[in-house]
Amino acid sequence: MKGFSLLELLVTLVIIGIISSIAIPQYSEYKQRAFDTQAEADLRNVAIAEEVYFIDAEHYLSCQNEECEDLPGIKKLTNGVDLLIIANDFSFTGSATHNAGTGREYNWDSESGGFQ
C-alpha cells in the first residue's frame, strides 16, 4: 500500500492550521503598517513640495487630498491617504492618515522642522 494514512493527513492539517493562526494576524498587521508608511511618505513629499512652492511664490499653499497634487513635483498621492495642509504666509502644518492603516496620524510642522 502506498499513500498517506488518515492520521498523517490530520496531523498535517493541524500543523497547517497552527501556522496559519500565527501568520494571518501578522500579515494583517504588516499591511496596516505599510499603509501607515504610505501616509507618512505622502506627507513628507508634500512638505518638500511646499518648500519648493514657497521659493517661487513666497508663501505656502493650503490644500487637502487631491488639491495637494497641484504642488510642484507631486504627481499623484496614494489612494486612501487623507492629507491636510494648513498654511499661512510663513509656515504650514500638515497631517496625514491612511484609511486602511492603524489609524495613526502623522503630523508635520514647518516651524519645528519636520515630523512631530
N, CA, C and O of each residue as an XYZ file, in Angstrom:
464
protein
N       0.834     -1.185      0.000
C       0.000      0.000      0.000
C       0.880      1.251      0.000
O       1.818      1.392      0.785
N       0.535      2.129     -0.902
C       1.258      3.391     -0.979
C       0.271      4.518     -0.707
O      -0.926      4.395     -0.969
N       0.792      5.607     -0.180
C      -0.044      6.758      0.108
C       0.088      7.161      1.561
O       0.919      6.633      2.300
N      -0.754      8.115      1.959
C      -0.710      8.630      3.319
C      -1.886      8.076      4.101
O      -2.970      7.867      3.555
N      -1.662      7.841      5.382
C      -2.758      7.377      6.232
C      -3.595      8.581      6.655
O      -3.164      9.727      6.525
N      -4.760      8.315      7.147
C      -5.657      9.371      7.611
C      -5.014     10.154      8.747
O      -5.156     11.375      8.813
N      -4.321      9.479      9.626
C      -3.665     10.137     10.751
C      -2.583     11.105     10.263
O      -2.475     12.214     10.787
N      -1.796     10.713      9.289
C      -0.765     11.593      8.740
C      -1.383     12.843      8.110
O      -0.862     13.947      8.269
N      -2.479     12.667      7.406
C      -3.161     13.816      6.802
C      -3.722     14.752      7.865
O      -3.633     15.972      7.723
N      -4.299     14.196      8.928
C      -4.847     15.023     10.008
C      -3.746     15.797     10.728
O      -3.917     16.975     11.042
N      -2.623     15.141     10.988
C      -1.506     15.824     11.643
C      -1.013     16.974     10.763
O      -0.716     18.057     11.267
N      -0.926     16.744      9.469
C      -0.500     17.790      8.536
C      -1.473     18.966      8.555
O      -1.047     20.121      8.561
N      -2.772     18.682      8.565
C      -3.776     19.752      8.612
C      -3.691     20.541      9.911
O      -3.847     21.762      9.901
N      -3.446     19.867     11.024
C      -3.320     20.554     12.311
C      -2.104     21.482     12.285
O      -2.183     22.618     12.752
N      -0.998     21.012     11.752
C       0.209     21.843     11.668
C      -0.040     23.060     10.782
O       0.356     24.171     11.135
N      -0.686     22.865      9.648
C      -1.011     23.988      8.760
C      -1.937     24.975      9.468
O      -1.776     26.188      9.325
N      -2.895     24.468     10.224
C      -3.808     25.333     10.974
C      -3.087     26.169     12.014
O      -3.387     27.352     12.176
N      -2.144     25.570     12.718
C      -1.382     26.304     13.731
C      -0.541     27.400     13.080
O      -0.513     28.535     13.558
N       0.132     27.063     12.006
C       0.954     28.058     11.304
C       0.080     29.189     10.765
O       0.467     30.356     10.838
N      -1.085     28.859     10.229
C      -1.996     29.882      9.695
C      -2.503     30.801     10.791
O      -2.627     32.008     10.580
N      -2.799     30.247     11.958
C      -3.328     31.074     13.047
C      -2.301     32.090     13.530
O      -2.667     33.113     14.108
N      -1.041     31.824     13.301
C       0.010     32.773     13.666
C       0.279     33.744     12.520
O       0.445     34.942     12.747
N       0.323     33.238     11.302
C       0.752     34.040     10.155
C      -0.289     35.052      9.694
O       0.071     36.173      9.333
N      -1.560     34.693      9.697
C      -2.593     35.585      9.154
C      -2.707     36.884      9.948
O      -2.732     37.950      9.332
N      -2.777     36.858     11.286
C      -2.817     38.139     12.009
C      -1.550     38.975     11.794
O      -1.624     40.201     11.705
N      -0.406     38.326     11.714
C       0.836     39.056     11.467
C       0.801     39.740     10.108
O       1.231     40.887      9.978
N       0.298     39.053      9.109
C       0.209     39.616      7.761
C      -0.691     40.846      7.756
O      -0.367     41.855      7.129
N      -1.814     40.762      8.453
C      -2.739     41.892      8.525
C      -2.064     43.100      9.178
O      -2.232     44.235      8.733
N      -1.308     42.841     10.226
C      -0.591     43.910     10.908
C       0.467     44.540      9.999
O       0.635     45.759      9.993
N       1.175     43.715      9.238
C       2.176     44.230      8.308
C       1.529     45.119      7.253
O       2.075     46.162      6.893
N       0.358     44.701      6.756
C      -0.342     45.506      5.752
C      -0.723     46.869      6.310
O      -0.531     47.888      5.645
N      -1.261     46.896      7.525
C      -1.666     48.160      8.126
C      -0.468     49.084      8.323
O      -0.561     50.286      8.076
N       0.641     48.532      8.762
C       1.834     49.364      8.946
C       2.358     49.876      7.607
O       2.886     50.986      7.532
N       2.219     49.082      6.557
C       2.631     49.534      5.221
C       1.763     50.701      4.762
O       2.270     51.649      4.162
N       0.454     50.642      5.040
C      -0.430     51.756      4.695
C      -0.041     53.008      5.482
O      -0.046     54.111      4.935
N       0.297     52.841      6.764
C       0.748     53.984      7.563
C       2.009     54.602      6.969
O       2.147     55.825      6.930
N       2.916     53.769      6.512
C       4.153     54.256      5.903
C       3.868     55.047      4.634
O       4.561     56.020      4.339
N       2.851     54.633      3.881
C       2.474     55.386      2.683
C       1.973     56.775      3.055
O       2.300     57.753      2.382
N       1.177     56.871      4.125
C       0.687     58.175      4.573
C       1.847     59.061      5.011
O       1.881     60.248      4.689
N       2.790     58.490      5.738
C       3.962     59.241      6.186
C       4.784     59.738      4.991
O       5.239     60.882      4.978
N       4.970     58.883      4.003
C       5.744     59.264      2.813
C       5.046     60.363      2.025
O       5.696     61.296      1.554
N       3.723     60.262      1.875
C       2.988     61.308      1.159
C       3.116     62.650      1.870
O       3.306     63.681      1.225
N       3.014     62.639      3.200
C       3.139     63.887      3.954
C       4.540     64.473      3.794
O       4.687     65.682      3.617
N       5.559     63.638      3.852
C       6.931     64.118      3.672
C       7.113     64.717      2.271
O       7.717     65.779      2.124
N       6.594     64.041      1.253
C       6.729     64.539     -0.123
C       6.005     65.865     -0.320
O       6.516     66.764     -0.988
N       4.812     65.987      0.263
C       4.064     67.243      0.146
C       4.787     68.356      0.905
O       4.799     69.499      0.449
N       5.383     68.043      2.045
C       6.125     69.059      2.801
C       7.311     69.577      1.989
O       7.581     70.778      1.980
N       8.010     68.688      1.316
C       9.125     69.111      0.457
C       8.600     69.965     -0.698
O       9.202     70.979     -1.053
N       7.477     69.548     -1.278
C       6.878     70.315     -2.378
C       6.425     71.695     -1.902
O       6.504     72.664     -2.656
N       5.952     71.792     -0.661
C       5.573     73.098     -0.097
C       6.782     74.027     -0.042
O       6.669     75.215     -0.343
N       7.927     73.492      0.339
C       9.138     74.321      0.403
C       9.550     74.791     -0.991
O       9.979     75.932     -1.159
N       9.423     73.925     -1.980
C       9.726     74.311     -3.363
C       8.742     75.380     -3.826
O       9.137     76.352     -4.470
N       7.462     75.204     -3.500
C       6.433     76.182     -3.865
C       6.747     77.539     -3.222
O       6.585     78.583     -3.854
N       7.195     77.515     -1.965
C       7.496     78.750     -1.239
C       8.615     79.546     -1.918
O       8.586     80.776     -1.929
N       9.584     78.850     -2.474
C      10.699     79.533     -3.148
C      10.186     80.397     -4.299
O      10.660     81.516     -4.500
N       9.224     79.878     -5.046
C       8.684     80.629     -6.188
C       7.620     81.637     -5.779
O       7.643     82.781     -6.235
N       6.687     81.226     -4.923
C       5.514     82.052     -4.626
C       5.682     82.942     -3.397
O       4.900     83.873     -3.206
N       6.682     82.677     -2.563
C       6.935     83.410     -1.328
C       5.796     83.295     -0.322
O       5.631     84.165      0.533
N       5.024     82.243     -0.417
C       4.041     81.867      0.599
C       3.748     80.379      0.430
O       4.052     79.786     -0.605
N       3.157     79.795      1.454
C       2.804     78.376      1.396
C       1.368     78.226      0.919
O       0.602     79.190      0.932
N       1.003     77.025      0.499
C      -0.318     76.749     -0.065
C      -1.080     75.786      0.841
O      -0.589     74.703      1.157
N      -2.281     76.186      1.255
C      -3.151     75.260      1.981
C      -3.800     74.319      0.980
O      -4.209     74.745     -0.100
N      -3.896     73.053      1.329
C      -4.515     72.097      0.411
C      -4.995     70.874      1.177
O      -4.594     70.626      2.314
N      -5.853     70.130      0.528
C      -6.378     68.903      1.118
C      -6.483     67.837      0.031
O      -7.027     68.082     -1.046
N      -5.955     66.653      0.326
C      -6.001     65.487     -0.560
C      -5.558     65.821     -1.984
O      -4.414     66.224     -2.190
N      -6.447     65.659     -2.974
C      -6.058     65.831     -4.379
C      -5.597     67.246     -4.709
O      -4.829     67.436     -5.653
N      -6.050     68.241     -3.952
C      -5.607     69.619     -4.192
C      -4.092     69.734     -4.047
O      -3.467     70.572     -4.699
N      -3.505     68.906     -3.206
C      -2.054     68.951     -2.978
C      -1.271     68.468     -4.193
O      -0.063     68.691     -4.278
N      -1.942     67.811     -5.129
C      -1.268     67.355     -6.345
C      -0.899     68.527     -7.258
O      -0.163     68.346     -8.228
N      -1.409     69.734     -6.954
C      -1.041     70.933     -7.714
C       0.339     71.459     -7.326
O       0.897     72.307     -8.022
N       0.887     70.966     -6.230
C       2.215     71.402     -5.805
C       3.279     70.850     -6.750
O       3.099     69.778     -7.328
N       4.377     71.571     -6.909
C       5.422     71.103     -7.831
C       6.034     69.778     -7.370
O       6.391     69.615     -6.203
N       6.146     68.848     -8.299
C       6.764     67.561     -8.006
C       5.818     66.493     -7.494
O       6.217     65.338     -7.346
N       4.570     66.855     -7.220
C       3.591     65.873     -6.738
C       2.738     65.454     -7.926
O       1.968     66.252     -8.462
N       2.878     64.213     -8.330
C       2.102     63.714     -9.468
C       0.785     63.105     -8.999
O      -0.280     63.457     -9.506
N       0.854     62.190     -8.029
C      -0.347     61.511     -7.547
C      -0.094     61.065     -6.118
O       0.940     60.469     -5.814
N      -1.044     61.358     -5.248
C      -0.964     60.880     -3.875
C      -1.510     59.457     -3.800
O      -2.259     59.027     -4.677
N      -1.141     58.749     -2.774
C      -1.580     57.373     -2.584
C      -3.076     57.326     -2.313
O      -3.593     58.125     -1.532
N      -3.771     56.397     -2.952
C      -5.199     56.206     -2.683
C      -5.396     55.822     -1.223
O      -4.663     54.992     -0.685
N      -6.394     56.435     -0.586
C      -6.708     56.115      0.800
C      -6.038     57.012      1.817
O      -6.338     56.921      3.008
N      -5.143     57.872      1.380
C      -4.460     58.781      2.305
C      -5.282     60.052      2.444
O      -5.636     60.688      1.452
N      -5.582     60.416      3.693
C      -6.240     61.690      3.987
C      -5.154     62.667      4.411
O      -4.490     62.476      5.430
N      -4.986     63.715      3.617
C      -3.902     64.663      3.819
C      -4.487     66.061      3.950
O      -5.355     66.449      3.168
N      -4.019     66.811      4.925
C      -4.481     68.180      5.133
C      -3.280     69.061      5.440
O      -2.498     68.775      6.347
N      -3.145     70.133      4.673
C      -2.090     71.126      4.899
C      -2.770     72.454      5.205
O      -3.587     72.938      4.422
N      -2.429     73.038      6.344
C      -2.934     74.354      6.727
C      -1.736     75.299      6.713
O      -0.759     75.093      7.434
N      -1.824     76.333      5.885
C      -0.665     77.200      5.669
C      -1.012     78.663      5.889
O      -2.160     79.082      5.741
N       0.012     79.424      6.248
C      -0.072     80.879      6.206
C       1.106     81.355      5.359
O       1.726     80.551      4.663
N       1.416     82.617      5.405
C       2.480     83.135      4.541
C       3.857     82.572      4.880
O       4.705     82.439      3.998
N       4.090     82.239      6.158
C       5.450     81.913      6.578
C       5.643     80.515      7.147
O       6.776     80.135      7.443
N       4.583     79.740      7.311
C       4.731     78.384      7.846
C       3.517     77.544      7.461
O       2.522     78.060      6.953
N       3.620     76.257      7.711
C       2.486     75.368      7.463
C       2.559     74.173      8.407
O       3.627     73.800      8.891
N       1.407     73.593      8.650
C       1.324     72.325      9.380
C       0.567     71.349      8.501
O      -0.277     71.744      7.696
N       0.871     70.095      8.659
C       0.207     69.077      7.858
C      -0.073     67.842      8.680
O       0.616     67.559      9.660
N      -1.093     67.109      8.272
C      -1.405     65.837      8.916
C      -1.822     64.839      7.845
O      -2.382     65.206      6.812
N      -1.536     63.568      8.116
C      -1.880     62.512      7.163
C      -2.203     61.226      7.909
O      -1.541     60.871      8.885
N      -3.225     60.540      7.434
C      -3.574     59.199      7.906
C      -3.960     58.378      6.687
O      -4.254     58.928      5.626
N      -3.958     57.075      6.841
C      -4.407     56.190      5.762
C      -5.660     55.472      6.241
O      -5.707     54.968      7.363
N      -6.680     55.430      5.379
C      -7.958     54.812      5.747
C      -7.819     53.347      6.138
O      -8.562     52.870      6.995
N      -6.885     52.626      5.530
C      -6.723     51.198      5.796
C      -5.593     50.920      6.785
O      -5.254     49.761      7.026
N      -5.012     51.965      7.355
C      -3.900     51.788      8.284
C      -4.372     51.539      9.702
O      -5.520     51.160      9.933
N      -3.474     51.756     10.645
C      -3.775     51.526     12.057
C      -4.524     52.693     12.683
O      -4.955     52.609     13.833
N      -4.684     53.782     11.935
C      -5.328     54.974     12.472
C      -4.324     56.000     12.969
O      -4.709     57.074     13.432
N      -3.060     55.680     12.879
C      -2.023     56.606     13.322
C      -2.031     57.850     12.443
O      -2.135     57.770     11.220
N      -1.918     59.005     13.102
C      -1.867     60.275     12.375
C      -0.444     60.817     12.426
O       0.165     60.905     13.492
N       0.067     61.174     11.266
C       1.392     61.780     11.167
C       1.214     63.283     11.056
O       0.348     63.758     10.322
N       2.031     64.031     11.781
C       1.934     65.489     11.799
C       3.267     66.113     11.423
O       4.329     65.629     11.813
N       3.193     67.192     10.662
C       4.376     67.928     10.211
C       4.202     69.385     10.591
O       3.124     69.952     10.409
N       5.239     69.988     11.109
C       5.227     71.410     11.438
C       6.484     72.033     10.842
O       7.601     71.691     11.229
N       6.293     72.948      9.899
C       7.450     73.534      9.210
C       8.289     74.394     10.146
O       9.501     74.500      9.959
N       7.671     75.009     11.145
C       8.430     75.843     12.077
C       9.330     75.003     12.975
O      10.428     75.427     13.333
N       8.863     73.817     13.335
C       9.662     72.927     14.187
C      10.636     72.084     13.382
O      11.512     71.427     13.945
N      10.484     72.103     12.074
C      11.446     71.422     11.226
C      11.111     70.001     10.847
O      12.010     69.246     10.478
N       9.858     69.606     10.922
C       9.541     68.260     10.437
C       8.442     67.567     11.209
O       7.512     68.194     11.715
N       8.577     66.251     11.285
C       7.552     65.439     11.938
C       7.498     65.728     13.426
O       8.518     65.996     14.060
N       6.297     65.668     13.968
C       6.082     65.905     15.401
C       5.607     64.644     16.078
O       5.371     64.644     17.286
